[in-house]
Amino acid sequence: MTCPSPIVVALDYPTIEQATAMAKRLDPKLCRVKVGKELFTKAGPAILDELHELGFDVFLDLKFHDIPNTVANAVAVAAKVGVWMVNVHASGGRRMMEASANALAQIHDHNTLLIAVTVLTSMDETDLVEVGIDLSPQDHVMRLAKLAQSSGMDGVVCSAQESSMLSETLGKDFVLVTPGIRPAGSDQGDQKRIMTPVQAMAAGSHYLVMGRPITQAQDPIQVLTQVNNELGVVA
Ligand SMILES: O=c1ccn([C@@H]2O[C@H](COP(=O)(O)O)[C@@H](O)[C@H]2O)c(=O)[nH]1
């Protein structure tokens, strides 16, 4: 069954036990889940099998950024283990993204979405200047998203603040995955480019990545249910 909710819960935990405990409280009809660097470094691919057995679509968020051959092979392995979504950094360039898309195309019967990270939602204009990019986050996101689309990516990771701009320019089918989602009144933490869930969906985001606002809540299921209700999700 396809999950009707756009929410992807980031399982940013240091152990497999903590991650699976949270996953067991969640429901694959109410969200998808994301495995990032912290959890994958500790748990390895076993966590993907475990989450698949619980019925979840899994976003493997390892943000591959390396030479084309290395990234393409890593993306192919991710597709073979059956993850729903995998990502690379758009700043790895056209040849890296094309090699990854080609590697996926050669896998028979895969259903894995290949997404490129544009500008991290934790970065603002000042952070970009420090790494030598004299563009606003919006302009740099647009530049990388156009490159990602023409390199065969299914979509991009961006901030929801860029969703309407990207949706208008690149089309509504180009998948927009947006972290930096903060329900009104919740702690911003290290995120700089944020939006509420309702604002993000109105702007054209397809998927909303939410970590701490759910996983560190006193009652994670209540927060997840409330956001789904606000978005009109019928499970
Ligand atoms: O630009 C990006 C890309 C990835 N992330 C990841 O999303 C979650 C966000 O967690 P919160 O606790 O809701 O801030 C986290 O796993 C990041 O690695 C991102 O935030 N921004």
PDBQT file of the ligand as one rigid body, heavy atoms in Angstrom, charges set to zero:
ROOT
HETATM    1  O1  LIG A 301      19.219  19.874   3.426  1.00  0.00    +0.000 OA
HETATM    2  C1  LIG A 301      19.012  18.949   4.231  1.00  0.00    +0.000 A 
HETATM    3  C2  LIG A 301      19.181  17.617   3.907  1.00  0.00    +0.000 A 
HETATM    4  C3  LIG A 301      18.910  16.658   4.835  1.00  0.00    +0.000 A 
HETATM    5  N1  LIG A 301      18.484  16.965   6.070  1.00  0.00    +0.000 N 
HETATM    6  C4  LIG A 301      18.183  15.874   7.012  1.00  0.00    +0.000 C 
HETATM    7  O2  LIG A 301      16.797  15.938   7.381  1.00  0.00    +0.000 OA
HETATM    8  C5  LIG A 301      16.645  15.682   8.762  1.00  0.00    +0.000 C 
HETATM    9  C6  LIG A 301      16.040  16.873   9.438  1.00  0.00    +0.000 C 
HETATM   10  O3  LIG A 301      15.916  16.628  10.804  1.00  0.00    +0.000 OA
HETATM   11  P1  LIG A 301      15.273  17.688  11.818  1.00  0.00    +0.000 P 
HETATM   12  O4  LIG A 301      15.504  17.056  13.153  1.00  0.00    +0.000 OA
HETATM   13  O5  LIG A 301      13.815  17.797  11.458  1.00  0.00    +0.000 OA
HETATM   14  O6  LIG A 301      15.982  18.980  11.661  1.00  0.00    +0.000 OA
HETATM   15  C7  LIG A 301      18.012  15.299   9.301  1.00  0.00    +0.000 C 
HETATM   16  O7  LIG A 301      18.113  13.892   9.281  1.00  0.00    +0.000 OA
HETATM   17  C8  LIG A 301      18.997  15.892   8.296  1.00  0.00    +0.000 C 
HETATM   18  O8  LIG A 301      20.146  15.104   8.159  1.00  0.00    +0.000 OA
HETATM   19  C9  LIG A 301      18.318  18.272   6.402  1.00  0.00    +0.000 A 
HETATM   20  O9  LIG A 301      17.927  18.616   7.546  1.00  0.00    +0.000 OA
HETATM   21  N2  LIG A 301      18.571  19.240   5.472  1.00  0.00    +0.000 N 
ENDROOT
TORSDOF 0
